[in-house]
Amino acid sequence: MQNILSREDSGSTPKELALLQETAKECRKCTLAGTRLNFVFGEGNPSAGLAVIGEAPGAEEDASGRPFVGRSGQLLDKILQAAGFARQEVYICNILKCRPPGNRNPLQDEIKSCMPWLLEQLQIVKPKVILILGKVAANTIFENQLSLGSMRGKVAKWKEYDCFITYHPAALLRNPNWKRGCWEDIQLMMRHYDQLCGTIHAPINEY
Ligand code: URA
């Protein structure tokens, strides 16, 4: 059972997001357009209070055109669920919309080409809180080279958004010892979200 009270509607429309997706999916601004199977725009509630940002699509996401549907995505769903958020209640996307071959890290020119799509998405969704997954995504958004450890555990302002940074689910799959730290980050984020949005998210249980 979901233990949530809904946030008031932010006024954005699914149509605006759908229109942006229609334009974006034709993108050929970088070489990844030549290797992708699908453009992975993002999905979820167009007026979500919480947006989740990952790094880039992997093989399953490239094949399906949907973000976070592979093993990392299944773990992300569990993390969100443990915090009282249904997947369809939040908005999920990535910094890069196309899969880098072999899942290598995004290159600077790819980030530069792709970032305007993310900024436009966020301008439409207008999330109150953003959860950033992993060091690569956090370093990209904050344009720094700080360690993940030094960025976790606090709210970080980026533009008008209150951001929380935690481990990428792929890292948690490799290092289950980091799950406890991630859960602490998520609980911190939940408390902040509830204060901002006037909702109640009681943690269901650890994922
Ligand atoms: N990893 C990411 O960062 N994003 C996805 O969509 C899938 C895996």
Residues whose N, C-alpha, C, O or C-beta is under 5 A from the ligand:
A	BS01	URA	G54 E55 A56 P57 G58 E61 P67 F68 S72 N94
